[in-house]
Amino acid sequence: MALPSRPLPEPSPPCPEAGFSLVEVLAALTIAALTLGMVMQAFSGAARLGHRLEMQTAARMLARAVLADSTSTSGTTGQFNWQVKRDTTGARQLWIDWANGAGLTLTRMDAAPAITDATP
């Protein structure tokens, strides 16, 4: 049994209000550009912070090594310059500088040896 064939309907004429206007497209592009700019700033700020924290961690590790060695007074290790000074109280101060002008200052106060009573 064959179905009766009907002619296809005529396509409707295009609506004059279909699509986006030029103003809408420009507004969307402006919003996208501003959002992309803020995202890029956030990523670059995170990268700078990560680098700074990496340098501070390396400087603190160097500080532990330098303060453990009581004979060194200054030197250069990798990209770090450091200097140790002892003040009148016996505390040692360590200054560590690196490339972009940032630095770290640490103070170590060594405990005096315990006094023991040698009398019987």
N, C-alpha and C positions, 0 to 999 in steps of 0.2 A: 504494500500500500504506500503510495507516494504522497508526500505532503504537498499541499498546494504551495507554489512558490509565490512569494510576494516581492515586490521591488524594494530595494534598500532605501531607507529614508535619506533624504538630502542632508548633508552635514550642515550643522547650524552655523550661521555667520559668526566670526570672532567677536567677542564682547569687547567693547572699547575700554572697559575698566579692568581687563585681565592683566596680570603681571605687576611688577613693581615700578614705581615712578623713579625718576632720576634722583630726586631728593631722598627717597627711602634707601636707595642703593648707596648713596654717598654717606648717609647717616650710619648705615650698617658698617661700611668700610672704616669710617672714623672710629666707631666703637671698637672694632676689631683691632685697629692700629694702636689705640690707647691701651687696650688690654694686653696686647703683645709687648708693648713697651714696658708695662709694669711687671710682666712675667720675666722679661729679660733682666730688669733691674734686680728682681728678687734672686734670680740665679747667679748673677755676677756678685751680689752682696754675699751670698752663701759661699761662693768660691773664695772671695777675699777672706771671709771669716775662717774658713777651713785652712787656708794657707797660714794665717796668723796663728791659729791654734797649733798647727804643725810646727811652726818655728818656735813657739813658746815651749812646747813639749821637748823639742830637741835641746833648747837652751837650758831647761831644767835638768835634763839628763847630764848635760855637760857640767852644770853647776855642781851636781852631786859628785862627779868625778874630780872636779877641780878642788872642791872643799875637802874631799877625802885625802887629797895629797897636800900636805902642809908645807911643802917646799916651794911650790910654784907661786910666782907673783904676777905674771902676765903672760899672754900668748895669743896665738891665733889657731883656731881649729876649724877647718872647713870655711864656712862663711861667717863664723863668729869670732869676734875679738873680745878678750876678757882681761880683767885686771882684779887682783886681790890686794886689799889693804887691811892691815891690822890696826885697830885703834887702841887707845890707852887702857880700855877695860879688858882687852884681850879678845874682843869680838872681831871676827873677820868679815869684811864686806866684799862682796863679789859683784862686779859690774860686767854685764854681757851685752854687747851691741851686735846688730846684724845689719844687712844691706840697706833697708829702707828707712833707717833712722830709729827703728824701734829698739827697745832694750829691756833688760831685766836687771833688777838690783835685789840681791839677797844678802842677809846677814846671818852669820852663824856664831853663836856664843858657845864656846867649849866649856864644859863643866870642869871645875878644878878637881884634881884628884882627891879622893877621900883621905882624911887624916886618920891614921890608925895609931893606937896607943901601943908602943913597943915595950912598955914596962911589964915585968912579970907579975 
